[in-house]
Amino acid sequence: MPKIRAATLAEHRLRQRTALLDAARALLTEGGPEALTFPALAARTGLARSSVYEYFRSRTDLVEQLCELDLPLWAAEIEAAMAAADGPLAHLEAYVRGQLTLAGDPRHRAVLALGTLELDEAARARIRAAHGALTELVVDDLAALGHPEPRLTAALLQGLVEAAVRRSADCSAADREQIADAAVALARHGVAGA
């Protein structure tokens, strides 16, 4: 009987944690970083504020856990788009367009909002490490195109994508498409030299 109770308790805690993470994503999407507070999480989930602290030590801890979960999903979607493309230049285009498409999707706005939160350096370093998985996706393609510094170029390309994402944040669909086209053109011709 104690094993059943332990399993039930573990399932309950997992459901509560999932509900808190979902609420955090919703708050970030709806109101940006300022909206992500423990009282708001408690209100959104119906938990006592003290219960939120049972799952997350601090807002920084919550943000790190969101990044650990969401950044790999983002990277997997980009990787799938690249896998469907044929050749290094098409992979670069899929990499750029994929991220810009995801950035415009409300499901992924929480990932973007995370970048604007004030975090300590250790948390930022862990998030940068998780984010680094994105740049690894294009290193081999840049090497295949003969670039002498593919890792450096991948990091610079990611900076281009992030700038395009910021630029397109509050734009119309047509403007976002124009920004995507410009970013792809720069990636293909400026980075790849094609």
C-alpha positions as CSV (number, residue, x, y, z in Angstrom):
1,M,0.0,0.0,0.0
2,P,2.8,2.6,0.7
3,K,4.2,2.1,-2.8
4,I,0.8,3.0,-4.3
5,R,0.6,6.2,-2.1
6,A,4.2,7.1,-3.1
7,A,3.4,6.7,-6.8
8,T,0.2,8.7,-6.4
9,L,2.1,11.4,-4.6
10,A,4.8,11.5,-7.3
11,E,2.2,11.7,-10.0
12,H,0.4,14.5,-8.1
13,R,3.7,16.4,-7.8
14,L,4.5,15.9,-11.5
15,R,1.0,17.2,-12.4
16,Q,1.4,20.3,-10.1
17,R,4.9,21.0,-11.5
18,T,3.6,20.7,-15.1
19,A,0.7,23.0,-14.3
20,L,3.1,25.6,-12.8
21,L,5.4,25.4,-15.8
22,D,2.4,25.8,-18.2
23,A,1.2,28.7,-16.1
24,A,4.6,30.3,-16.3
25,R,4.7,29.9,-20.1
26,A,1.2,31.5,-20.3
27,L,2.2,34.4,-18.1
28,L,5.3,35.1,-20.1
29,T,3.4,34.9,-23.4
30,E,0.6,37.1,-22.2
31,G,2.4,39.7,-20.1
32,G,6.1,39.3,-20.6
33,P,8.7,38.9,-17.9
34,E,7.0,41.3,-15.5
35,A,4.0,39.0,-15.3
36,L,6.0,36.0,-14.1
37,T,5.7,36.2,-10.4
38,F,5.1,33.6,-7.8
39,P,1.8,35.2,-6.6
40,A,0.6,35.2,-10.3
41,L,1.6,31.5,-10.7
42,A,-0.2,30.6,-7.5
43,A,-3.4,32.5,-8.7
44,R,-3.2,30.9,-12.1
45,T,-2.9,27.3,-10.8
46,G,-5.0,27.7,-7.7
47,L,-2.1,26.8,-5.4
48,A,-1.0,28.6,-2.3
49,R,2.0,30.9,-2.9
50,S,4.0,28.9,-0.4
51,S,3.3,25.7,-2.5
52,V,5.0,27.3,-5.5
53,Y,8.3,27.5,-3.5
54,E,8.0,23.7,-3.0
55,Y,8.7,23.3,-6.7
56,F,11.0,26.2,-7.5
57,R,13.5,27.9,-5.1
58,S,13.3,31.2,-7.0
59,R,12.2,32.8,-10.2
60,T,15.7,32.1,-11.5
61,D,15.2,28.4,-10.8
62,L,11.9,28.5,-12.6
63,V,13.4,30.2,-15.6
64,E,16.2,27.7,-15.8
65,Q,13.8,24.8,-15.6
66,L,11.7,26.3,-18.4
67,C,14.8,26.7,-20.5
68,E,16.0,23.2,-19.8
69,L,12.6,21.9,-21.1
70,D,11.8,24.3,-23.9
71,L,15.0,25.1,-25.6
72,P,15.6,21.5,-26.6
73,L,12.1,21.3,-28.1
74,W,12.8,24.5,-30.0
75,A,16.1,23.0,-31.3
76,A,14.3,19.8,-32.3
77,E,11.8,21.7,-34.4
78,I,14.5,23.6,-36.1
79,E,16.5,20.3,-36.6
80,A,13.4,18.7,-38.2
81,A,13.0,21.6,-40.6
82,M,16.6,21.4,-41.6
83,A,16.4,17.6,-42.1
84,A,13.6,18.2,-44.6
85,A,15.8,20.5,-46.6
86,D,18.3,19.4,-49.2
87,G,21.9,20.6,-49.0
88,P,23.9,23.0,-46.8
89,L,22.4,26.2,-48.3
90,A,18.8,24.9,-47.9
91,H,19.7,23.9,-44.3
92,L,20.9,27.4,-43.5
93,E,17.6,28.8,-44.9
94,A,15.6,26.3,-42.9
95,Y,17.6,27.2,-39.8
96,V,16.9,30.9,-40.2
97,R,13.2,30.7,-41.3
98,G,12.5,28.0,-38.8
99,Q,13.5,30.1,-35.9
100,L,11.7,33.2,-37.2
101,T,8.6,31.1,-37.6
102,L,8.8,29.7,-34.1
103,A,9.4,33.2,-32.7
104,G,6.1,34.3,-34.2
105,D,4.2,31.3,-32.8
106,P,2.5,32.1,-29.5
107,R,3.5,28.7,-28.1
108,H,7.1,29.8,-28.3
109,R,6.9,33.4,-27.1
110,A,7.7,32.3,-23.6
111,V,11.2,31.2,-24.8
112,L,11.8,34.6,-26.2
113,A,10.6,36.4,-23.1
114,L,13.1,34.4,-21.0
115,G,15.9,36.2,-22.7
116,T,14.9,39.5,-21.2
117,L,14.7,38.4,-17.6
118,E,17.3,39.6,-15.1
119,L,19.3,36.5,-14.1
120,D,22.5,35.9,-12.3
121,E,25.6,35.0,-14.3
122,A,25.5,31.3,-13.4
123,A,21.9,31.0,-14.7
124,R,22.8,33.0,-17.9
125,A,25.7,30.6,-18.5
126,R,23.5,27.6,-18.2
127,I,20.9,29.1,-20.5
128,R,23.7,30.0,-23.0
129,A,24.9,26.5,-22.9
130,A,21.4,25.1,-23.7
131,H,21.0,27.8,-26.4
132,G,24.4,26.7,-27.9
133,A,22.7,23.6,-29.2
134,L,21.1,25.7,-31.8
135,T,24.3,27.0,-33.3
136,E,25.7,23.4,-33.4
137,L,22.9,22.6,-35.9
138,V,24.6,24.6,-38.7
139,V,28.3,24.0,-37.9
140,D,28.6,21.0,-40.3
141,D,26.8,22.8,-43.1
142,L,29.1,25.8,-42.8
143,A,32.1,23.5,-42.8
144,A,30.7,21.8,-45.9
145,L,30.4,25.1,-47.6
146,G,34.2,25.6,-46.9
147,H,34.0,28.2,-44.2
148,P,37.3,28.3,-42.3
149,E,35.7,29.2,-38.9
150,P,32.3,27.3,-38.9
151,R,31.7,27.6,-35.1
152,L,32.4,31.3,-35.1
153,T,30.2,31.8,-38.1
154,A,27.4,29.7,-36.6
155,A,27.5,32.0,-33.5
156,L,27.4,35.1,-35.7
157,L,24.6,33.6,-37.7
158,Q,22.6,33.0,-34.5
159,G,23.1,36.6,-33.6
160,L,21.7,37.6,-37.0
161,V,18.6,35.4,-36.3
162,E,18.2,36.9,-32.9
163,A,18.3,40.4,-34.3
164,A,15.7,39.4,-36.9
165,V,13.5,37.9,-34.2
166,R,13.7,41.2,-32.2
167,R,13.0,43.3,-35.3
168,S,10.0,41.2,-36.3
169,A,8.4,41.0,-32.8
170,D,5.6,43.5,-33.3
171,C,5.4,43.5,-37.1
172,S,2.7,42.5,-39.5
173,A,2.9,39.1,-41.3
174,A,4.1,40.8,-44.5
175,D,6.9,42.7,-42.6
176,R,7.9,39.5,-40.8
177,E,8.2,37.8,-44.2
178,Q,10.3,40.6,-45.5
179,I,12.6,40.4,-42.5
180,A,12.9,36.6,-42.9
181,D,13.8,37.1,-46.6
182,A,16.5,39.6,-45.7
183,A,17.9,37.4,-42.9
184,V,18.0,34.4,-45.3
185,A,19.6,36.4,-48.0
186,L,22.3,37.6,-45.6
187,A,22.8,34.0,-44.3
188,R,23.0,32.6,-47.8
189,H,25.2,35.3,-49.4
190,G,27.0,37.0,-46.5
191,V,27.7,33.9,-44.5
192,A,27.9,31.1,-47.1
193,G,29.4,33.3,-49.8
194,A,27.0,31.7,-52.4
